[in-house]
Amino acid sequence: MKNIFSFFLLAFGLFWFPYGHAELFEIENLNEQLIGNKDEIIAKYEDTFVQIARNHNLGFEELLLANPNIDPWLPGEGSSIVLPKQFILPQVDRLGIVINLPEYRLYYYYKQDGIDFVASWPISIGKVNWGTPLLSTFIAGKKKKPSWYPPDSVRAEHAAEGDILPAVVLPGPDNPLGEFALRLGLPSYLIHGTNRPAGIGMRVTHGCIRLFPEDIEWLFNKAALQTPVRIINQPIKFGWSAEGLYIEAHPMLEDKQSISPMTLAMQSLIKATDGNQGLSINWDLVEDLVASPSGLPFQIGERIKTL
């Protein structure tokens, strides 16, 4: 058996398991929604956020959001960089694949030997004019070394920029799908790898979901056909830990924003607390975090103990 200390890291009732680049969390207490631990590193002279993100399986935007005062291209030797590796699980059924667009993150829930696990990875999503749709679907197909058949609309976009795409791009280093692709029940949409990992964690796709090569390989081998897939829009999440109630706020996507951030926060809070009146909440902190989202979980309340 491997070193037990590399397997068991107490994290609010959940344990962390390393698996290559994948981060797997055993969910021991189904009533708790906080997983992982925030961490920090000291930047080296040659570091950039792109390199740090890849090394720590994070997306560029979430790293930028957690370190607003750091130059992402020249952090500076000796700078302290926050690694946003603690997450509130989305407020949705824990089943199959859940993709939270404003978080730029995918969650995969599964059972192994009767134990509940969740894995989580950074993703790239659709550009503003090519937004990834909100939907409930499933994995309809799996393809190793896929060919890419760019739609006419994508070929026209590239042609307008002087880049003529062929009708089919065969597997290889020039294929933007990478080595693995999961086809969704909605035609033309995929969860796939990439030949440009520097773009993970950004709005750079034509609607598909893109993962680091090592992450899509793990998911491809693990997730079965017909696995449910839900794509959701939850920029503000609330969740419980043993210590109390936490909030995790992300910027709202401009093409999916229909109400004010604070109104959305109130709706999410009501859902998370289920009308619980025995709760003390720091409303000033809630307003500050909603107004200036960092993508990091913060405790904003605790249960009021009764005699």
C-alpha positions as CSV (number, residue, x, y, z in Angstrom):
1,M,0.0,0.0,0.0
2,K,1.3,3.5,-0.9
3,N,2.2,6.0,1.7
4,I,-1.0,6.5,3.7
5,F,-0.3,10.3,4.1
6,S,-0.5,10.8,0.3
7,F,-3.9,9.2,0.3
8,F,-5.6,10.7,3.3
9,L,-5.8,14.5,3.5
10,L,-8.6,15.7,5.8
11,A,-10.7,18.2,3.9
12,F,-13.9,19.0,5.7
13,G,-15.1,15.4,5.8
14,L,-13.7,14.4,2.4
15,F,-10.5,12.8,1.4
16,W,-8.2,13.5,-1.5
17,F,-6.7,10.9,-3.8
18,P,-4.0,11.7,-6.3
19,Y,-4.3,9.9,-9.7
20,G,-1.8,11.3,-12.1
21,H,-3.1,14.8,-12.9
22,A,-6.7,13.9,-11.9
23,E,-7.9,14.9,-8.4
24,L,-10.4,12.6,-7.0
25,F,-12.4,13.2,-3.8
26,E,-14.1,10.6,-1.8
27,I,-17.4,12.0,-0.6
28,E,-17.9,10.6,2.9
29,N,-20.6,13.0,4.1
30,L,-23.3,13.7,1.5
31,N,-24.5,16.7,3.5
32,E,-21.2,18.6,3.0
33,Q,-20.4,20.4,-0.2
34,L,-16.9,21.7,0.2
35,I,-14.0,19.8,-1.3
36,G,-10.3,20.3,-1.6
37,N,-8.0,22.8,0.0
38,K,-6.8,26.2,-1.1
39,D,-3.0,26.2,-1.6
40,E,-0.2,28.7,-2.4
41,I,3.2,28.5,-4.2
42,I,6.1,30.8,-4.5
43,A,6.7,31.8,-8.1
44,K,10.0,31.2,-9.8
45,Y,11.6,33.7,-12.2
46,E,10.5,31.8,-15.3
47,D,6.9,31.1,-14.2
48,T,3.8,32.4,-16.0
49,F,0.1,31.7,-15.1
50,V,-0.1,29.4,-18.2
51,Q,2.7,27.2,-16.8
52,I,1.4,27.3,-13.2
53,A,-2.1,26.4,-14.4
54,R,-0.9,23.4,-16.3
55,N,1.4,22.2,-13.5
56,H,-1.4,22.3,-11.0
57,N,-4.3,21.3,-13.2
58,L,-6.0,24.7,-13.0
59,G,-7.5,27.0,-15.6
60,F,-6.0,30.3,-16.7
61,E,-9.1,32.4,-15.8
62,E,-9.6,30.8,-12.3
63,L,-5.9,31.4,-11.5
64,L,-6.2,35.0,-12.7
65,L,-9.4,35.6,-10.7
66,A,-7.7,34.3,-7.5
67,N,-4.7,36.5,-8.0
68,P,-6.0,39.8,-9.3
69,N,-2.9,41.8,-8.3
70,I,-0.4,39.6,-10.0
71,D,0.9,40.0,-13.5
72,P,0.0,36.6,-15.2
73,W,2.8,36.8,-17.7
74,L,5.5,37.9,-15.3
75,P,4.4,37.1,-11.7
76,G,7.9,37.9,-10.4
77,E,10.3,35.6,-8.5
78,G,9.2,35.1,-4.9
79,S,5.6,36.2,-5.5
80,S,3.0,34.2,-3.6
81,I,0.5,32.7,-5.9
82,V,-2.9,31.4,-4.6
83,L,-3.9,28.1,-6.1
84,P,-7.7,27.9,-6.1
85,K,-8.0,24.2,-5.5
86,Q,-11.0,24.3,-3.1
87,F,-14.5,24.1,-4.5
88,I,-18.1,24.2,-3.5
89,L,-20.0,21.4,-5.3
90,P,-22.6,22.8,-7.7
91,Q,-26.2,22.9,-6.4
92,V,-27.4,20.1,-8.7
93,D,-28.0,16.3,-8.5
94,R,-24.6,14.5,-8.1
95,L,-25.0,12.3,-11.1
96,G,-22.6,11.8,-14.0
97,I,-20.9,14.8,-15.5
98,V,-21.8,18.3,-14.4
99,I,-20.3,21.3,-16.3
100,N,-20.5,24.7,-14.6
101,L,-19.8,27.3,-17.3
102,P,-19.0,30.4,-15.3
103,E,-16.7,28.4,-13.2
104,Y,-14.8,26.9,-16.2
105,R,-14.9,23.6,-14.5
106,L,-16.2,20.0,-15.0
107,Y,-17.3,17.7,-12.2
108,Y,-17.6,13.9,-12.7
109,Y,-19.5,12.0,-10.1
110,Y,-19.2,8.2,-9.9
111,K,-19.2,5.2,-7.6
112,Q,-16.4,2.7,-7.2
113,D,-16.8,-0.3,-4.9
114,G,-19.9,1.3,-3.4
115,I,-18.1,4.5,-2.5
116,D,-19.1,8.0,-3.9
117,F,-16.3,10.0,-5.6
118,V,-16.1,13.2,-7.6
119,A,-13.3,14.3,-9.9
120,S,-12.9,17.9,-11.1
121,W,-11.0,19.6,-13.9
122,P,-10.6,23.0,-15.5
123,I,-12.2,23.4,-19.0
124,S,-12.4,25.8,-21.9
125,I,-15.9,26.8,-23.0
126,G,-17.6,28.5,-26.0
127,K,-16.7,32.1,-27.0
128,V,-19.4,34.8,-26.5
129,N,-20.7,34.4,-30.1
130,W,-20.4,30.6,-29.9
131,G,-21.7,30.1,-26.4
132,T,-21.9,26.5,-24.9
133,P,-25.6,25.7,-24.5
134,L,-27.2,25.0,-21.1
135,L,-28.8,21.5,-21.3
136,S,-29.2,18.0,-20.0
137,T,-27.9,15.3,-22.3
138,F,-25.6,12.2,-22.2
139,I,-22.5,10.7,-23.7
140,A,-23.6,9.3,-27.0
141,G,-20.3,8.2,-28.4
142,K,-16.6,7.8,-27.6
143,K,-13.8,8.1,-30.2
144,K,-10.0,7.7,-29.7
145,K,-7.9,9.7,-32.2
146,P,-10.9,11.4,-33.7
147,S,-11.0,13.2,-37.0
148,W,-12.4,16.8,-36.9
149,Y,-15.1,17.8,-39.4
150,P,-15.3,21.6,-39.0
151,P,-18.8,22.9,-39.6
152,D,-19.4,25.3,-42.5
153,S,-19.8,28.2,-40.0
154,V,-16.4,27.5,-38.5
155,R,-14.7,27.1,-41.9
156,A,-16.3,30.5,-43.0
157,E,-15.0,32.2,-39.8
158,H,-11.5,30.9,-40.5
159,A,-11.6,31.7,-44.2
160,A,-12.5,35.4,-43.3
161,E,-9.2,35.5,-41.4
162,G,-7.3,34.0,-44.3
163,D,-7.1,30.5,-42.8
164,I,-8.6,27.9,-45.1
165,L,-9.7,24.8,-43.2
166,P,-10.0,21.4,-45.0
167,A,-13.3,19.5,-44.9
168,V,-11.7,17.1,-42.5
169,V,-8.7,17.3,-40.2
170,L,-7.2,13.8,-39.6
171,P,-5.8,12.7,-36.2
172,G,-2.4,14.2,-35.4
173,P,-0.7,17.3,-33.9
174,D,-2.9,19.7,-36.0
175,N,-6.2,18.3,-34.8
176,P,-7.8,20.6,-32.2
177,L,-9.8,17.7,-30.7
178,G,-6.7,16.1,-29.4
179,E,-6.5,12.4,-28.8
180,F,-9.9,11.7,-27.2
181,A,-13.5,12.9,-27.8
182,L,-16.8,12.2,-26.1
183,R,-19.8,13.0,-28.3
184,L,-22.9,14.4,-26.6
185,G,-26.5,13.6,-27.4
186,L,-26.8,17.1,-28.8
187,P,-25.3,17.0,-32.3
188,S,-22.0,18.9,-33.0
189,Y,-21.1,19.2,-29.4
190,L,-18.2,17.3,-27.8
191,I,-16.1,17.0,-24.7
192,H,-12.6,16.6,-26.0
193,G,-8.9,17.1,-25.6
194,T,-6.7,19.7,-27.3
195,N,-3.5,20.4,-29.1
196,R,-3.3,23.8,-27.5
197,P,-3.4,23.2,-23.7
198,A,-2.4,26.8,-23.0
199,G,-6.0,27.8,-23.7
200,I,-7.6,25.6,-21.0
201,G,-9.7,27.7,-18.6
202,M,-10.8,30.3,-21.2
203,R,-13.6,31.1,-23.6
204,V,-11.9,30.0,-26.7
205,T,-14.0,27.2,-28.3
206,H,-16.9,27.1,-30.7
207,G,-19.2,25.6,-28.1
208,C,-17.5,22.4,-27.2
209,I,-15.9,21.6,-23.8
210,R,-12.1,21.3,-23.9
211,L,-9.9,19.6,-21.3
212,F,-6.2,19.1,-20.8
213,P,-4.9,16.0,-22.7
214,E,-4.2,14.1,-19.5
215,D,-7.7,14.9,-18.1
216,I,-9.7,13.9,-21.1
217,E,-7.8,10.6,-21.3
218,W,-8.8,9.8,-17.7
219,L,-12.4,10.8,-18.3
220,F,-12.6,9.0,-21.6
221,N,-11.5,5.7,-20.0
222,K,-13.7,6.1,-17.0
223,A,-17.1,7.5,-18.2
224,A,-19.4,5.0,-20.0
225,L,-21.8,5.6,-22.8
226,Q,-25.1,7.0,-21.7
227,T,-23.4,8.8,-18.7
228,P,-25.7,11.8,-17.9
229,V,-24.2,15.2,-18.8
230,R,-25.6,18.5,-17.4
231,I,-24.3,21.9,-18.5
232,I,-25.3,24.6,-15.9
233,N,-24.9,28.2,-15.2
234,Q,-24.1,28.8,-11.5
235,P,-21.7,31.7,-11.0
236,I,-22.6,31.9,-7.3
237,K,-22.6,28.8,-5.2
238,F,-23.3,28.2,-1.6
239,G,-22.4,25.0,0.3
240,W,-22.0,23.5,3.8
241,S,-19.0,22.2,5.5
242,A,-18.5,21.1,9.1
243,E,-17.6,24.7,10.0
244,G,-20.7,26.3,8.5
245,L,-22.0,27.9,5.3
246,Y,-19.6,29.0,2.5
247,I,-20.0,31.1,-0.7
248,E,-18.0,30.8,-3.9
249,A,-18.6,33.6,-6.4
250,H,-17.5,33.8,-10.1
251,P,-18.1,36.6,-12.6
252,M,-21.4,36.1,-14.5
253,L,-21.1,35.2,-18.2
254,E,-22.2,38.2,-20.2
255,D,-24.3,36.2,-22.6
256,K,-26.1,34.2,-19.9
257,Q,-26.8,37.0,-17.4
258,S,-30.5,37.7,-16.9
259,I,-30.7,39.0,-13.3
260,S,-28.4,41.0,-11.0
261,P,-25.7,39.1,-9.2
262,M,-27.1,39.9,-5.8
263,T,-30.6,38.7,-6.8
264,L,-29.0,35.5,-8.0
265,A,-27.1,35.1,-4.8
266,M,-30.2,35.4,-2.7
267,Q,-32.0,32.7,-4.8
268,S,-29.0,30.4,-4.5
269,L,-28.7,31.1,-0.7
270,I,-32.4,30.2,-0.2
271,K,-31.9,26.9,-2.1
272,A,-28.7,26.1,-0.2
273,T,-30.2,26.8,3.3
274,D,-33.7,25.4,2.5
275,G,-35.2,28.1,4.7
276,N,-33.0,27.3,7.7
277,Q,-33.7,30.1,10.2
278,G,-31.1,28.9,12.7
279,L,-28.3,30.5,10.8
280,S,-26.1,33.6,11.3
281,I,-24.8,35.2,8.1
282,N,-22.2,37.9,7.5
283,W,-24.2,39.9,4.9
284,D,-21.5,42.5,4.4
285,L,-19.1,39.8,3.4
286,V,-21.7,38.2,1.0
287,E,-22.2,41.6,-0.7
288,D,-18.4,42.2,-1.0
289,L,-17.8,38.7,-2.5
290,V,-20.6,39.0,-5.0
291,A,-19.5,42.4,-6.1
292,S,-15.8,41.4,-6.4
293,P,-15.8,37.6,-7.1
294,S,-12.6,35.7,-6.6
295,G,-13.7,32.1,-7.3
296,L,-12.5,31.2,-3.8
297,P,-14.8,29.8,-1.1
298,F,-15.3,31.9,2.0
299,Q,-17.2,31.1,5.2
300,I,-20.1,33.5,5.5
301,G,-22.2,31.9,8.2
302,E,-22.6,29.3,10.9
303,R,-25.4,27.5,12.5
304,I,-26.7,29.1,15.6
305,K,-26.3,26.6,18.4
306,T,-29.4,26.1,20.6
307,L,-29.5,25.0,24.2
